[in-house]
Amino acid sequence: MDIILKGIKEACSLILSLDSEVFEVVLLSLEVSLVALVMAGVIAIPLGIIIAKNRFPFKNIVMRLVYTLMGLPPVLCGLLVYIFFMRRGPLGFLELNYTKEVMMIAQTLLITPIMMGLVINEATRLQEEVLNLAKTLGASKLEGFKLLLFEMKTGILLAIITGFARGISEVGAVMVVGGNIKGKTRTMTTYISELKGMGEFERAIAVGIILLVISFLINSLLYHFLRKRHYES
């Protein structure tokens, strides 16, 4: 308990003193996770709706694959990305390993199926009722699709928040591909892992508290923004 209290005190000290090392780690973590979230959202949200809305061969297999990848072990994801971008790998010429860009790619691959699975579930749950209502009212297919998107806002919000939470808290994949290099690829989660190994538990808890506060603030902003748009629509 004493270590936790000291960690809280250390967190306040780091924030108030504008500790350069901690703020560098925080900014990199946010950059990697937010870019990965945008890339994953661009892929997962439209594809999830398309998969749920349309009938095509092997649809059940595709959905089972998406649901399986929702539980993809982060370390395995990181390993696969690392192999692809290693010098002998098919994309080795890009020389991206141990850069923040490859960390963004790893996080994107990790959270895309999670967001897609949640969108598929929401679209599947709502589409029949919503599209039938739109058809009854004489709406066009485009208008029916817009109505479906409107009704899915809460589900899409949940997918976005879940994706961000998964990305910002990730350690295994980014450790494998990024290497936790100071000033280059060190994120809050990999920094906490390093501090724990060094026995600096108070500072590790302090960084963990900062991580929780940032996650809470970002999720609150996302929730407020999307709910505001929901009421304005």
C-alpha positions, -999 to 999 in steps of 0.1 A, spaced: 0 0 0 29 23 8 43 18 -27 9 28 -43 7 60 -22 43 69 -31 33 62 -68 4 86 -66 27 112 -50 53 106 -78 26 109 -105 16 144 -92 53 154 -90 60 142 -126 30 161 -140 36 193 -120 73 193 -128 67 187 -165 91 158 -165 105 158 -201 111 120 -202 76 112 -191 60 137 -214 80 124 -244 68 89 -236 32 101 -232 32 120 -265 46 91 -284 20 67 -269 -8 90 -279 5 95 -314 9 58 -320 -25 49 -305 -45 77 -321 -30 71 -356 -36 34 -353 -72 41 -341 -79 62 -372 -64 37 -396 -83 8 -379 -115 28 -380 -112 36 -417 -109 -2 -423 -131 -17 -397 -163 5 -397 -172 3 -434 -160 -33 -438 -180 -44 -407 -212 -28 -421 -206 -43 -455 -200 -78 -441 -231 -76 -419 -254 -61 -446 -246 -83 -476 -248 -119 -484 -218 -135 -501 -200 -169 -504 -181 -180 -472 -196 -151 -452 -198 -173 -421 -161 -183 -425 -152 -146 -428 -172 -137 -397 -156 -165 -377 -122 -154 -388 -129 -118 -376 -142 -131 -343 -111 -153 -339 -87 -124 -347 -105 -104 -320 -86 -125 -295 -53 -124 -314 -24 -126 -289 -5 -92 -290 29 -109 -289 20 -131 -319 7 -100 -338 40 -82 -330 60 -112 -341 42 -116 -374 47 -78 -381 83 -80 -371 89 -110 -395 73 -92 -424 95 -61 -419 128 -77 -408 156 -75 -433 150 -109 -448 112 -104 -447 90 -95 -477 88 -59 -466 123 -56 -452 134 -31 -478 112 -5 -460 134 -8 -429 105 0 -405 113 -23 -376 122 -3 -344 103 28 -356 71 43 -344 55 36 -379 58 -1 -375 43 2 -340 13 20 -356 10 -9 -381 11 -35 -353 -16 -17 -332 -38 -12 -363 -37 -49 -371 -44 -57 -335 -74 -34 -330 -90 -36 -365 -107 -70 -359 -119 -60 -325 -136 -29 -339 -149 -48 -369 -164 -75 -348 -182 -50 -327 -195 -31 -358 -207 -64 -373 -226 -73 -342 -243 -39 -340 -251 -38 -378 -265 -74 -377 -287 -65 -347 -302 -34 -362 -302 -38 -400 -333 -59 -405 -355 -36 -384 -340 -3 -396 -339 -12 -433 -374 -26 -433 -386 6 -416 -368 27 -443 -383 5 -471 -418 9 -456 -414 47 -455 -403 47 -492 -367 56 -485 -341 49 -511 -312 25 -504 -289 54 -497 -314 69 -472 -318 35 -456 -281 32 -452 -278 66 -436 -306 57 -412 -287 25 -403 -255 45 -396 -275 69 -375 -290 41 -354 -255 25 -351 -239 55 -335 -238 41 -300 -223 8 -313 -197 27 -334 -188 48 -304 -183 16 -284 -161 2 -311 -140 34 -312 -136 35 -274 -128 -2 -272 -102 1 -300 -85 31 -284 -84 14 -250 -69 -17 -265 -43 2 -284 -32 26 -256 -28 -3 -231 -9 -25 -255 26 -37 -246 34 -70 -262 32 -61 -298 48 -27 -296 77 -42 -275 84 -68 -301 84 -44 -331 95 -12 -314 121 -25 -290 114 2 -263 142 25 -275 145 56 -254 135 87 -272 123 67 -303 99 39 -296 94 39 -258 56 41 -249 40 43 -215 33 6 -213 68 -5 -223 83 21 -200 62 7 -171 75 -28 -179 111 -15 -179 106 3 -146 92 -28 -130 122 -48 -142 145 -21 -126 126 -22 -93 114 14 -96 79 6 -86 69 40 -74 77 56 -108 61 27 -126 29 32 -107 31 69 -114 33 64 -151 5 39 -148 -17 65 -131 -9 90 -159 -18 64 -185 -52 58 -167 -59 95 -165 -51 101 -202 -72 71 -212 -101 85 -192 -98 119 -207 -96 107 -243 -125 83 -239 -146 110 -222 -138 134 -252 -148 107 -277 -180 99 -258 -189 136 -255 -182 144 -291 -201 115 -306 -230 119 -282 -232 156 -291 -234 147 -328 -260 121 -320 -283 147 -304 -276 173 -331 -286 148 -359 
